[in-house]
Amino acid sequence: EVPLVESGGGTVQAGGSLRLSCAAPGYVFDGRAIGWFRAAPGKAREVVSCISVSDGNTWYPDSLKGRFTISRDDAKATVFLQMNNLKPEDTGVYYCASAPAPCARVRLPWGQGVDYWGKGTLVTVSS
């Protein structure tokens, strides 16, 4: 069983926006760190954002600051990833993941700190 369910992927032109959602049951949401990873063709999987559910602290790689925004809705146990000014290099499968807080666990190499994954949602950005 895959407890995390992503949605919101699709095809968009460069410069456009998408909002991804990740719905989670309480045991993989409450008090944990929720991250978004992406797997681009020919590239290693990378963390693109993380949020600590308990205190709202967020993390982004420097390359994505200002374009990606992560947020959460505690009542719905859902995490969102707002992606603006999308570029062709943002193309990939985006995965939602849950790890024990804080976000440093999500950021461990190769996702080794994550213990729950979603199935992913495909984002395609055309030039």
Sequence and secondary structure as in RCSB ss.txt:
>XXXX:A:sequence
EVPLVESGGGTVQAGGSLRLSCAAPGYVFDGRAIGWFRAAPGKAREVVSCISVSDGNTWYPDSLKGRFTISRDDA
KATVFLQMNNLKPEDTGVYYCASAPAPCARVRLPWGQGVDYWGKGTLVTVSS
>XXXX:A:secstr
   BEEE  EEEETT  EEEEEE  GGGTTTEEEEEEEE TTS  EEEEEEETTT  EE  GGGBTTEEEEEEGG
GTEEEEEE S  GGG EEEEEEEEESSHHHHTSGGGTT  EEB  EEEEEE 
